[in-house]
Amino acid sequence: MSGRTKLAAVLAISALVAAPTATASAAEPAGPALAKKLAKKVTVEGVNRHLIAFQRIADRNGGNRAALTPGYDASVDYVAGKLRDEGFIVTTPNFSFEVPITDAETARVDGVNYQALILTASPQTPVGGVTGPLRVVPEDATTGCEATDFAGQNFTGSVALIRRGGCTFEQKHLNAFAAGAVAVLVSNNTAGPLANVTLTNPGKIPTGGISQADGTTLAGKAGASVTVDMRYHNETRTQRNVIAETRTGRKNNVVMAGAHLDSVELGAGINDNGTGSAALLETALQLGARPKVDNAIRFAWWGAEERGLIGSEEWVRSLTFEQQLDIALYLNFDMVGSPNAAYFIYDGDNSDGVGAGAGPYGSAQIEKAFADYFAAKGVPTEGTDFSGRSDYGEFIAQGIPAGGLFTGAEGVKTEAQAAKWGGTAGVAYDPCYHSQCDNLGNVDRVALGRNAGAIAFVTAAYGVSTEDVNGVPPRAQRAEARSAAALMQSAAHDDHHHLAVS
């Protein structure tokens, strides 16, 4: 073959190798054989066994698996032990954070102390508290949600008592502040204390939560002098994440998937987030430590998510820019078996036009990969905003594309959603969200099985190729391209030599 003939042949081969691959579906072109095999192996029965383990761990450790409790430590040991037995490279890196230690949490009226739990983001009272007349906001469907709720009474220098419900705690306290109150007590609208709630943004005046029963009692003491004393100091505590990585696949284009492992203090956290943790664990175990993947797959179980996304934030921030650059994408799974389930996918392209906007480049492709999987199964889906309420937050903040699944928390299922997915309209996706009843009975196992299959499929597919997300092709394609380039260079050299001799 002449130099010119050889060059023409190589150019034709090179054009085929370099031609763009179809990316309409991120899942199908990217290693469908491995993805389909893994999705079949990750069964709801296997996932459920881990949920049983989490429930028993909670039952043996005070009823919860919250950060800084024996139940969380036992959960870490369970997950890390399973992964080590399977041969993964497993670490449990520590992170430190400040924990508020209560110094005072009382509302004192007529010589009787009532528990008042300071809301997250609330300012503290001075030592000795603040004192004023107790003013009760009249109850309706939106108590304290409108400025007019505070008309007709003099709230200047008062302590406002407001029933929960109808709007955010932040809105209630801002209205009370605007009316002249010096402190706010929000009473629960269901039995039990008002705990683990937040003002979201730094508050204007001290705001505390009291139980439904105490709120009813205090409502009968309108006008009485009340002293609210809510103070704390911070101490440093240390907690662990669990990080596990395959022994195969390149380490400079890692596919990462995570779920938070901790529960709230009120319960075992089986849906939130035993479901995400269990589905991720079963995916890892069925994948194995040495899968035939081009990209290493790194799994993470985060600590202290319920205290403010602390474990994931601290871990991502501990990485150098180059180490962050090694992460191709992040997949997040927080509540994937809600009992009145929706099928939400994080809105990577902001096609819904709601809230925070699109994720970093590649997030839209991740959303489509999940959507295509569910569409092929005949399951309709909806987008959900990157609201900042889960562990994808710091990844997005650092420019790492992200996506994931969610079956709903305290939001209420609409009539249209009930018609589409089944379940009950007008009821929360998870009526036991952040409650004691978030146990083994609080899971839709059909939804859990479908989501576990999607988790396995998309994770494995990206383990083979992330080309649609960041342009990094599979190794075989890169090798073909290098071979073609070498042949082209050789042919060009031969052709140049031939011309020179001629």
Buried (B, 14 or more C-beta within 10 A) or exposed (E): EEBEEBBBEBBEBBEEBEEEEEBEBBBBBBBBEBBBBBBEBBBBEBBBEBBEBBBBBBEEBEBBBBBBBBBBBBBBBBBBEBBEEBEBBBEBBEBEBEBBEEEBBBBBBEEEEBBBBBBBBBBBBEEEBBBBBBBBBEBEEEBBBBEEBBEEBEBEBBBBBBBBBBBBBBBBBBBBBEBBBBBBBBBBBEEEBBBBBBBEEEBBBBBBBBBBBBBEBBBEBEEEEBBBBBBBEEEEBEBBBBBBBBEBBBEEBBBBBBBBBBBBBBBBBBBBBBBBBBBBBBBBBBBBBEBEBBBBBBBBBBBBBBBEBBBBBBBBEEEEEEEBBBBBBBBBBBBBBBBBBBBBBBBBBBEEEEEEEBBBEBBBBBBBBBBBBBEEEEBEBBBBBBBEBBBBBBBBEBEBBBBBBBBBBEBBBEEEBBEBBEBEEEEBBBBBBBBBBBBBEBBBBEBBBBBBBBBBBBBBBBBBBBBBBBEBBBBEBEEBBEBBBEBBEBBBEBBEEBEEEE
